[in-house]
Amino acid sequence: MFGQPIKILVTGAEGQVGQALQELVAEQSSFELISLAQAQLDITDARAVQVKLGEYLPDYLINTAGFNDVDKAELESQRCFQVNRDGVENLAQACGEFGVPMLHLSSDYVFDGHYASGYTEQDEGAPLGVYGASKWEAEEILRQLLPRHLILRTSWLFSECCTNYVRSTLQRGLNEQPLLAVDDRRGCPTSALDLARVLLAVIQQLHNGADAWGTYHYSGAEISTLFAFSEAIIEEARQYDERYQSVMLKAVASADYPTEAQRPSSSILVCRKLLHTFGIRQRPWRTELSQAVRRLYQTSA
Ligand SMILES: NC(=O)c1ccc[n+]([C@@H]2O[C@H](COP(=O)([O-])OP(=O)(O)OC[C@H]3O[C@@H](n4cnc5c(N)ncnc54)[C@H](OP(=O)(O)O)[C@@H]3O)[C@@H](O)[C@H]2O)c1
């Protein structure tokens, strides 16, 4: 009566989005996930990529693997390009060989951040740093090598696990007084769980025959500054931990908060194309944040 589950191979499976996909698929029978962490598949190893793809022959591949430490990328550019660009090339080659469509996550960092009103999929990449350049070059390679690809750019990803702005803000909140937060960078936070839902919804439609390959944007709804995002994070944490009651936030300009990498001042991604093509609406990041912080305290209790 029921069809075969859609078989999806996920790379970088221990990251935020990799874990979120595993959690979602555990609740439903329409997908079968083959989740490979870096220890099981290093995407920089072209031969290993080819062998794994041939072994599993999935219906789709989702690449969530990446070198995502934007500051470290400035110091370790070779490794960053090796993972983010050459790794994607290896995956695209193998996908081409075995006829597997590939979904790949990219970033707001492919843009320079000068468009305050936001970036559409038609805007040309103009990365400011090594990480953004590695992501842009990967996109270009994927577009060239594999017609059946879907690139999903997103911004300010968070979840209750791994390394992300929510967790680092909560950590810093206990150690820094006042807690400094940049108020001249604008963007939309995105929950990894929400993004995983989008990826599965897109795959379901592609599988039902939607001929909608290409580049798309998805982020949580409501434009924010990093300062406003930090305020929301601390406010959520106050429900679970008394120590955050006394945390004071102080707004600073990016120029007063120097980092190794230059960051785009506008990370706003216009998400209309995804809505018009797949009917997927942006979900408010505030409700997703609330859940992520609650889950963070539940798992650490
Ligand atoms: N985080 C953000 O704010 C953000 C924003 C926009 C776009 N994105 C993009 O979204 C995607 C997913 O992000 P995320 O936050 O879920 O990433 P994440 O939590 O940093 O996870 C990435 C995973 O990739 C793995 N990895 C690193 N090098 C690898 C390699 N050579 N082979 C296989 N796996 C490797 C890492 O393993 P180890 O932990 O063992 O190194 C890690 O588990 C990435 O492509 C990222 O560029 C992220």
The ligand as an SDF file (V2000), in Angstrom:
LIG
                    3D

 48 52  0  0  0  0  0  0  0  0999 V2000
   26.2830   27.7170   10.8570 N   0  0  0  0  0  0  0  0  0  0  0  0
   25.7910   28.7500   10.1750 C   0  0  0  0  0  0  0  0  0  0  0  0
   25.4790   29.8280   10.7330 O   0  0  0  0  0  0  0  0  0  0  0  0
   25.5720   28.6370    8.6860 C   0  0  0  0  0  0  0  0  0  0  0  0
   25.0560   29.7160    7.9900 C   0  0  0  0  0  0  0  0  0  0  0  0
   24.8360   29.5970    6.6300 C   0  0  0  0  0  0  0  0  0  0  0  0
   25.1330   28.4040    6.0020 C   0  0  0  0  0  0  0  0  0  0  0  0
   25.6670   27.3680    6.6880 N   0  0  0  0  0  0  0  0  0  0  0  0
   25.9840   26.1350    5.9560 C   0  0  0  0  0  0  0  0  0  0  0  0
   25.0870   25.1060    6.3580 O   0  0  0  0  0  0  0  0  0  0  0  0
   25.7540   23.8420    6.3280 C   0  0  0  0  0  0  0  0  0  0  0  0
   25.4960   23.0930    7.6200 C   0  0  0  0  0  0  0  0  0  0  0  0
   25.8970   23.9150    8.6960 O   0  0  0  0  0  0  0  0  0  0  0  0
   25.9420   23.3680   10.1730 P   0  0  0  0  0  0  0  0  0  0  0  0
   25.8840   24.5470   11.0490 O   0  0  0  0  0  0  0  0  0  0  0  0
   24.9780   22.2370   10.3300 O   0  0  0  0  0  0  0  0  0  0  0  0
   27.4230   22.7850   10.2090 O   0  0  0  0  0  0  0  0  0  0  0  0
   28.2220   22.2330   11.4590 P   0  0  0  0  0  0  0  0  0  0  0  0
   27.3550   22.1160   12.6640 O   0  0  0  0  0  0  0  0  0  0  0  0
   29.5040   22.9920   11.5200 O   0  0  0  0  0  0  0  0  0  0  0  0
   28.5290   20.7640   10.9460 O   0  0  0  0  0  0  0  0  0  0  0  0
   29.3540   20.5210    9.8740 C   0  0  0  0  0  0  0  0  0  0  0  0
   29.7790   19.0730    9.9480 C   0  0  0  0  0  0  0  0  0  0  0  0
   30.6650   18.8310    8.8410 O   0  0  0  0  0  0  0  0  0  0  0  0
   31.6660   17.9710    9.3000 C   0  0  0  0  0  0  0  0  0  0  0  0
   32.8430   18.0280    8.4650 N   0  0  0  0  0  0  0  0  0  0  0  0
   33.8580   18.9270    8.4710 C   0  0  0  0  0  0  0  0  0  0  0  0
   34.7720   18.5910    7.5510 N   0  0  0  0  0  0  0  0  0  0  0  0
   34.3220   17.4510    6.9450 C   0  0  0  0  0  0  0  0  0  0  0  0
   34.8270   16.6060    5.9360 C   0  0  0  0  0  0  0  0  0  0  0  0
   35.9910   16.8450    5.3510 N   0  0  0  0  0  0  0  0  0  0  0  0
   34.0930   15.5250    5.5620 N   0  0  0  0  0  0  0  0  0  0  0  0
   32.9110   15.2550    6.1560 C   0  0  0  0  0  0  0  0  0  0  0  0
   32.3890   16.0040    7.1450 N   0  0  0  0  0  0  0  0  0  0  0  0
   33.0920   17.0940    7.5210 C   0  0  0  0  0  0  0  0  0  0  0  0
   31.9470   18.4440   10.7190 C   0  0  0  0  0  0  0  0  0  0  0  0
   32.5580   17.4010   11.4150 O   0  0  0  0  0  0  0  0  0  0  0  0
   33.5700   17.7050   12.6310 P   0  0  0  0  0  0  0  0  0  0  0  0
   32.7290   18.3190   13.7080 O   0  0  0  0  0  0  0  0  0  0  0  0
   34.0860   16.3440   12.9190 O   0  0  0  0  0  0  0  0  0  0  0  0
   34.5850   18.6690   12.0880 O   0  0  0  0  0  0  0  0  0  0  0  0
   30.5550   18.7550   11.2290 C   0  0  0  0  0  0  0  0  0  0  0  0
   29.9750   17.6410   11.8760 O   0  0  0  0  0  0  0  0  0  0  0  0
   27.2170   24.1350    6.0170 C   0  0  0  0  0  0  0  0  0  0  0  0
   27.4290   23.8990    4.6570 O   0  0  0  0  0  0  0  0  0  0  0  0
   27.3650   25.6200    6.2770 C   0  0  0  0  0  0  0  0  0  0  0  0
   28.3280   26.1920    5.4420 O   0  0  0  0  0  0  0  0  0  0  0  0
   25.8770   27.4380    8.0240 C   0  0  0  0  0  0  0  0  0  0  0  0
  1  2  1  0
  2  3  2  0
  2  4  1  0
  4  5  1  0
  4 48  2  0
  5  6  2  0
  6  7  1  0
  7  8  2  0
  8  9  1  0
  8 48  1  0
  9 10  1  0
  9 46  1  0
 10 11  1  0
 11 12  1  0
 11 44  1  0
 12 13  1  0
 13 14  1  0
 14 15  2  0
 14 16  1  0
 14 17  1  0
 17 18  1  0
 18 19  2  0
 18 20  1  0
 18 21  1  0
 21 22  1  0
 22 23  1  0
 23 24  1  0
 23 42  1  0
 24 25  1  0
 25 26  1  0
 25 36  1  0
 26 27  1  0
 26 35  1  0
 27 28  2  0
 28 29  1  0
 29 30  1  0
 29 35  2  0
 30 31  1  0
 30 32  2  0
 32 33  1  0
 33 34  2  0
 34 35  1  0
 36 37  1  0
 36 42  1  0
 37 38  1  0
 38 39  2  0
 38 40  1  0
 38 41  1  0
 42 43  1  0
 44 45  1  0
 44 46  1  0
 46 47  1  0
M  CHG  2   8   1  16  -1
M  END
$$$$
